[in-house]
């Protein structure tokens, strides 16, 4: 997913229980990729996920873990996709 993200212009990204298996740097990269992939009013959904300190999302419903993308799309730098 972080090496060759196959998506963009998405309305919804659902990542149930994905982030809990990633360390902090990989979580940050993944959130940046999801932010880039979502449309302006796109949503990130996850049962165990949190956006932490990443400022690109705002909570729509914290209990159900629904977040909306805010701001312009994140610029994905070439080194972001290297692993």
N, C-alpha and C positions, 0 to 999 in steps of 0.2 A: 504494500500500500504506500509506503513512503518512498520507495525507489522509483516507481512508475505509476503515479496516481492516474487512473483511467477515467476520471470524471471531472466535469465542470458544468456550470449552469444548472445545478441541482436545486430543487425546491425543498428537499428534505434529505438529511443524512441521519440514519439511525445506526448507532454504534453501541448496542447493548453489551455491557460488560467487557468492552475492549480496552479502555484506558487503564483499568486496574491492573492489567498485565504488562504495562509499559512503564519504563522508568521516566523520571521527570523530563529529561531532555527530549526523549522520543514522544512523550505526551505533548510537549510544546510544538514540536515539528508537525505532529498529527493535527493539532488544533489549527495551526496555520494553513495546512493543506485543506482541511474541512472549511475554514473560513473562505479560502480562495474558491473552493468548489461550489459554494452556495451562492444562489442569486441574492440580490439586495434584500429581499424579504424572506430568505430561506430560513429553515429551522434545523437545529441540531437536537436530536432526541437520544436519550440514553438512560437506562435505569440506574446505573452505578457511576455515571460519568459526572464530572464537574469541569468547569472551564477554568477553575483556579484563578491565577493572576492574569490570564490572557484577557485583554480588554476588548476583543473583537465581538463579543457576544453579550447579550443582556438576557436575564432570566424572564421567561414568559410565565413559567410555573415551576418553582423550585422543587415542590413536592414530587412532581412527576418527571422532573429534570428535562424540561423543554426550554431551549435557548434560541433566541433569534439573532441572526447576524446583524451587526451594526457597523457603520462606517464603510469606506470603500474597500474593495477586495484586497486581501493581503497580497503583497508582491512576493512570489516564491522565488527565492534566490537559487542559482544553480547549485551551490554547495548544500542547500537544504535537502536536495534529493540524493546526495551521496551518502552511502553507508558502507 
